[in-house]
Amino acid sequence: MNEASVIRLLFRGLPPAGNSGGPSALPFSPEEAAASPLCPPPADTPWKEGGTGGIFWLERAEPGLPGPLYITGAATSTLDAARVLLEAGAFPEHASLLSLSQSAGRGQMRRNWSSPSGNLYSALRLPVSGPFAGFAAAPACGALVAEALAAEHCPVMLKWPNDILQPAPGFRPGVMPGREDCRKVGGMLLEERHGALIAGIGLNLTSCPPVSSLRDNYAFSAGVLLDESGAPLLGRGQEIGKENKDIVTIFTLWRRLAGHMFSCYASKNSPEPWWPELAQKHLAFKGCRVTLADACPEREAMVRTPCEGLVDGVTASGALRLNTAYGTETFLGGSLLPGRESLSSSSE
């Protein structure tokens, strides 16, 4: 059996990650998985037992996957579960993992990420080459996610460096949106472990945090990911065409997204930097005035923080390019917020 084209159900769970104490994932039987929002598709081939290094799974073929796909029940986080598999030598490049829920999901700055059952929580091992070998890894991964969602008739925008936004009814192209004119529907967090780069990717498919749970200086409200017709992705039938009729579970959605991401990466991977053009295609707020709080300039001589300017694009190094009062400047870090005018108008 081709290792890349298998799904592996972690029916005995996973041991702790590091010194955390409790299991990183709880046992998840085939019956529990079939009745869950993850719901792997039925198959004619039976599950086959396998495992390595004290980790056990039930395995079966699943054509079209770029790497083995693991399925867990409730986990501390997909990144924790992926770390355990990585340390057991069972998480090669392009392998991925789906978790039913997370009890300790984390986002940027280690903030808690609300992770109830029903949304998509994944981990994906990226190759440590090209843009993924440096700072550009986060926006490059975000560009691939945005491109994959666009292929699923789900237009989104990449808020540099690693948030996924979707326009709300008040959104106007070319005008910086206020807090309620866009919704944060997903995001990514990258962690390096033992020389491997793992991307934790989350998408709000059925629920999102209320405004009351967001930090005081949040940029945009949270929302649920919708397709171009304004309908939820889960349970979508044949209205877009026969090709998409199987997008009914988190599993089938992720299988397609992972396939899109791998195909896009494989087709564009070359010595030349391919990803800035892809990021520019989906980049949020192009030509709009923004504030970059906690700005981390690419050049040490630039020390202004926060910084205001017009979004001009991203560079091959992964930096955000802003046209400021001092000229074109590039930044490797910071929190991207609506410009002061947008903040004022959204609060009136």
N, C-alpha and C positions, 0 to 999 in steps of 0.2 A: 504494500500500500504506500502510495506517495505521501510522505509525511506532511507535505504542504496542504494537501486536500483532505483534511480530516477535522472533525470536531471532537473535542474531548470533554466529557462531562465529569467534573470533579465530585464524584458521588460520595467521597469520604471527606471532603473539605480539604483545607490546607493548614499546615502547621503555622506557628507564629512567624512574623517577619521580624528579624532581629531579636531584641529583648522585650517585645511588646507583651509577652505573657499569654494572652488568649490566642485562639486560632485566627489566621488572617482571612479564612473563609469557612463557612459552615457547610456541612454535608448537604448535597443536593441530589436527590434521587431522580431517576428518569420520570417517575410519576409526578413528582413535585415540579420538575422542569416543564413537563407537558401542560400542566395546569397553570403555569406562571405567565407573566407578560413576555418573558423571553421566548418560550415555546418554540424549540427547534422543530423543523418540519418533519412530518412522518416519513419513514423510509422503509424500503423493502429489506434492507440489510440489517441484521441484528447488531446490538452493541457488543463490542469485544473488549475484554478487560486488558489493561495495560498499565504501565507506570514506570517510574525510575526514582531512585534515591529516596524511598520512603513515601513517595507521592503516587497515588493511584487514581486511575480514571477509567471511564468507559468510552470507547472510541468507535467511530464509524466514518465511512467515506462521505465527503461533501465536496463535490467538484466545484472548481472555480475560486477556491480560497488561495490567497497568496502565501499563506503560512498556516500552521495549526491554529485553530480557534478553540479556546478554553471557555467553559461556561461554569460559573460558580453561583451559589446561593448568596445569602447576605454576607458581605465582606467588610473588613475594616475600610479598605479602599482598593480599587483596581490596581493602583500602583504598588500597594503592599503585596497583593496576590501575585502580580507579575514578578516582583522581586524574589519571592519564594521559588517560583518556577525557574527564574533565571539562575538562581544559585544552585538549582538541581540540574542545570544543563538542559532544560526542557523548554526554553523560550528563545528560539532562534530569531534572526532578523525576519521581519514581516509577520511574526506570530502576533496574535491578538487575544484579548480576553474580554468577556462580558460578565458583569456582575448584576444580580437581581437588585441589590441596593447596597448602600455604603453607610456604615455607622460612624466613620471618621474620614469622610471625603474632604479633600482640601483643594483650595484654589490658590490664586496669587497671594503672596505674602503669608502663606499658610493659613489663610482665613478658612473657616469651616464652610463646606459646601453641602447644603441641604440635599439629601440623596434618598428620597422615598422610592419605593417600588413603582415602576411604570415609566420611568425615564431611562435614557440610554447612558450607561456607565461603562466605559471601555478603556483598555490599555493596549497600546500598539508599540512594538519594538521597531524603531527606525534604524536604517543603516547609518553608521557613523562615517559618512563620506559626503562630499559636495557641501550643500548648505547646512546639512545636519552635523557637520564637524565643527561648527562654530556658533556664533551668536545668532546667525540667521535661522537657526533650527526652528524657533517658535513661529515667526511669521511665515516661513516656508511651509511648515506643517499646517498652519492656519489657512494658507492659500490652497493647499490640496483639499482640506476639508470643505472649504467654500466651493471649490470647483466640483467636488463630488456631490454636494447638496444641489448645486445648480443642475447637474445631470439628472437629478431626481425631481426636477421641476419644482425646486424649492429655493428661490432666490434669497441670498443672504449677503451680508457685508462683513468684511474682516476689519474689526477695530484693532489696530496695531497695539501690541504685537500678537495677541492670541485669544481675543474674544470674538464670538460670533453674534452679530446683531441682525435683526430683521425689522424692516420699516413698519411703523404703525400707521393708522389712517392719516395722522397729521403730517407725515413725512413729505418733504418736497425735495427732489433731486437738486443738488447744487446749493442748498440752503442748510446751514448747520442746524440740526434738529435740537429741540429742547428735550428735557428728560423723558417726557411721555411720548415723543414722536418716534422713538426707536425702542426696541425691546432686546435685552440680552437673552438669547435663547440657548447659548452654549459657550463653552470655553475649553481651553487646554492648559495643562501643566506638564512641563517636561522635567524629568529627573534622570541623572546619570548614575548608574550603579555598575560597578565592576567593569567599566569600560563600555557599557551598553547604554543606549539612550532609549528611554521609555516615555511615550506620550500618553498621559491620561486625558481622555476626551469625553466630555459630557454634553448631552443634548437634552433639553426639556421637551419631552414628547407629550406628557399628560398633565404635568403640574409644574409650578414654579414658585419660588419664595415670594411672600407678600412684601409690599413696600416696607411694612413695619419691621421686617427682619433685616433690611439692608442697612449698611453703615450710613452714618449721617451725610457723608459727602459722596454718596453714590452718583455715578454719571447717568445711568439709564435704568429704568425699571426692568424687572425680569418678565419674561413672557414664554409662551409655549410655541414651539416651532410649527409653522403652517406651510402648506404648499401654495402654489401660485393662485389657486382658487380660493384661498382662505380656509381650507379644510385641514384638520389634523392629519399627520402622516400615517399614524397607526390605523389600521382597518381600511385604508384607502383601497377601493375596488378597481374596477376596470374602466373608470371614466376617462383616464388618460390613455388607455390603450391596453391591449392584451399583454404586452411585454411586462407591464408593471403590476399584474394582478396578484403577485405573491407578496407584495409589501403589506403584510398584515401583522407582523410581530417585530419586536426589537431585533430578534435574531436575523430575520430576512432583510431588514433595513440595514443592519450593520454589515452583513455579508456583501450587499451591493455597494455600500459606501467604501468599505475596505478594498473591494475590487476596483472601483473607480480611482481611488487614491493610488493604488499600486500601478494600474495601467497608465495613469497620467505621469507618475514618477518615472516608470520604466521607459516611456516614450520620449520624455524630455531630458533624461539624465545624459549629460554630456559635459565635456571640459568647460564649456561656456556656462555662465550663470543663467539658468533658465527661469528661475522662480520669481525674480522681481517683476517680470511682465505679468505673470499669473497673479501675483499679489496686487499689482496695480489694477488689474481687471476687476478685482473684488474689493479693493480698498475703500473703507468708509471715509466720508468727509473730504474727498478730493476737492481742493479749491476753497474749502471752508475754513473760517477762522476758529482755532481751537486754543485751549490752554493746556500746557503740558506741565502738570504738577510734579514735584520731585524730579525735575528734568536731569537726566544724566547725559551730558554732552559727549559726543564722540571724541572731541579734541579737548585736552585739559585746559586750554586757554579760555574755553567757554564756561562761564561759571554762573550764568543767570538762571535763577529758579524761583518761581515758575517762569515759563517762557510762553509767549503768545506768538502765533503766526498762522499762515495759511498752509494747509496740508498740500505738499507738492508730490509726495510719493515715498518710496522706500529705496534704499541702496542695496547693492549686492552684499554688503556686510550685514544687512538686516536692520540698519539704522532708519529711523523716521526722518524724512527730509521736510523741513519747514522753511517757508519764506517769511523771515522776521524783519523787524525794523533795521536789523544789522546785516541783512543779506540772507543768503541761503545757508542754513545751518542743519547739522545732523545730530541725532540723539540716539543713544543706545538703550535708554530706559526712561521711564516716567509714566505717570497716570494721565491718560488722554481724557480731557473733559471738554464739554461744550464751552465755546467762547463766552465771555461775560454777557454779551448781548443776548445769546440764547438762554442763558441761565436766568436773566432778568425777565425776558418775555414769558418763559415757561412758568414763572412763579406769580405772574400777574393774574 
